[in-house]
């Protein structure tokens, strides 16, 4: 048939598609003017730093670091991708089976990635219906809306605050205590040093640089971790690390990194390393303490004047209580550190001004309370707590702690709770005998064993029978341990609602997914420098929310409207009204101390500077006068022995720091015959946890064969016939994953690293994404939490224990499945 | 639009282009959004059925058109529509490795490509030059296959053959094959792979016709 006849035939049918308008419309000339305008540089901030951004035709075009950021992170290269990556949640979606069957859906299908698009009205309506059903049928104990994470920066648009305020308007729910970052540490340190210590300003770097003879980096990699911050990160710490590098080079300060791995910091500083067997830091500390004690190198006056309980600790140290003397030789056998090195460490630390800087990974293991407690005991014995450049810090790798604070007040935020006198729609406070608050990392336990009572920090917690979870701006399918166990637990939930920017694994395993927009698609303000409070930053909206995404403020205003309480929710204020109010509050608080212009001027400038800070020493006031400035402990002193903890009678957290064997441990510990390798899953180098894992271009800069890297020692690689770039299967009894091998001299025998934050991408044996819903499915991308253990650190903190994890690995010989975690530019098939 | 000549003589160019425009509109609308009940009802009309049958007279279109018609005929319940909507969503709305995000920028071989990239900008300027823009409720990048097809439909009744050919070659054919291959490899149903195949066959035939000296 020739063309004319063919087309003639089509025309003769008179058919023209009518349903659904064309995607094109006549040009609205007025609307285009705004988008076309060539802008100047706009300002915003993020966890990765503050930036200036330029648009072109309404699209983000150029990104450059904030003027005063002298050490911008590489992650800035991923900013454009953060907004424009294909993994954005574009529309409200509902899992098909949930749409059809509601709370009777087949929950084992969760993760099969079968969703349908719905309108905002429909999605929010379903959300409310589920909340109604849960509150009516079960009551508040069945709803968990307390999970938190790193969200995105901004004081107004805090995803947690918006979700919790709005959900609380509907009803009460289960909350959490603690966090995955410092769960054990923040629980033990108030007993020992009277404060959480981990989220507090520390001794200023200038004082450390001027006064310390020795710095101990204990399981600490600040050069890696300081790239990101809780608020807009200033990266000021890097200036001090650069100065430290010079001092190390000049032999002025001795820096010793106690770590099984040669860290990024160690390589940057060119400092010394003491290898220690994984999870055996407490025996090492005890060996050092024993040396200090027996050689009388410790400060008797400081111990007597500023601490309590040394005399109860000493018999443990000398072996009087348990028959095991904690000598350097004893420690050497467990730690793999030569006894002479242990003795030498004691001499070095006591022989001058020593600053101990603890990382956070070390307390993210079973009995994670112990290394922090024992570090405090060591510091007490050294007697330098409260001296500039001495003592112990638990946060110098975090969010500009150690950078002198300006002293300015930071702005407040959007309220997380109901306003005074307001009550939820379902005003029911009966949790049926279950606890209203659970330790953050025990939520899977709660789902699997409702009604069970556990010990937690001196109290009893009874697990609620959770049936529904609402998750906003965090990614439990990243931060929690033991994926397969999680999968099992998740199947018991009747409804899961997630609000996020990208299709995280949590979104994939949810029933209702609501698209939030990024920081660059809304207006906000933030403090510049979480602890330095260097200034106040405008976060100017760069582009309109993409697709059908909305700000959290807008999402939950609409939700509140369903309850007839929108005015109450917003307090009758728009986004800009709120910003002016928060700014005004900050200006008032700083009145007379720090000059701040009127809001309009601030917004136009994009930033107001609060000035430099003055150096400060942590615990100096306590040292000066422990009676007038007591610590927040029961005695007001450093508690080497805690009567309070002793009375709890916990077998896994005693009255003083104790070495306890782990449930599994490599290098001669339990289970090391079957699983001889320790897997560390530390904070990533090129991401903020799981954020920015979705930016294809940036991911290409570090992934191996499209997968998360697994760092392997040359000796272990050789033994298994693995070369750089091979695909490796890592496994234990809890699960299996595929990762890409990077053979590196930074790693010793028996230690591998897979950074946490790798997006969970399970696939079936046939490589299908639906098969990934099955329990035991292999993770095609390399999420290390497929293999980690879901146990509490101890009865004290019940915290995340991801680092107590033994594995083995081999070269992968099967058919390599596609990575199922995300989609970027499609590989062009020629 | 003028009717076909009473004598059954060959129709004029305007009329041919009108027919072509309707094909582009149809393809565009099927990629633009999920199939709803209104569209199913419309497809069951005699005009629509005749249109599809006529498409199937072209050998290259027979297989996909028959499959499309078969699937549409089978859409009897709301659940059927939802299953198809889930196919659509997984392919075009979600953006995972098991999707086929329908944006030209992702199929040009540029590993750094993201959404709202150069192809989007290019399409926006084409549209503006022709006093067009995206529908306000179509919240997608302008290099969405539905937009590129709709604009092709606009060109066939407004631009010269030469310009039409140039556009089809540079802005559609340059990436469509990769897109279609991706759809075929991940589609959990049959409908959208068939639609993708039909679209590719249509565009290829269009280019062949426009590029040949006479027909």
Interface residues (C-beta under 8 A of the other chain):
Chain A: X1 X2 X3 X4 X6 X7 X8 X9 X10 X11 X12 X13 X14 X15 X16 X17 X18 X19 X20 X21 X22 X23 X24 X25 X26 X27 X28 X31 X32 X56 X57 X59 X80 X81 X84 X85 X86 X87 X88 X90 X91 X93 X96 X99 X100 X113 X114 X115 X116 X117 X503 X546 X547 X548 X695 X696 X697 X700 X761 X769 X818 X819 X820 X821 X822 X823 X824 X825 X826 X828 X829
Chain B: X1 X4 X10 X11 X15 X16 X18 X19 X20 X22 X23 X25 X26 X28 X29 X32 X33 X34 X36 X38 X39 X41 X42 X45 X47 X48 X50 X51 X54 X55 X57 X58 X79 X82 X83 X85 X86 X88 X89 X90 X93 X94 X95 X96 X97 X98 X99 X100 X101 X103 X105 X106 X107 X108 X109 X110 X111 X112 X113 X114 X115 X116 X117 X120 X121 X124 X127 X128 X131 X132 X133 X134 X135 X136 X138 X139 X140 X144 X146 X147 X150 X151 X154 X178 X179 X181 X182 X188 X209 X215
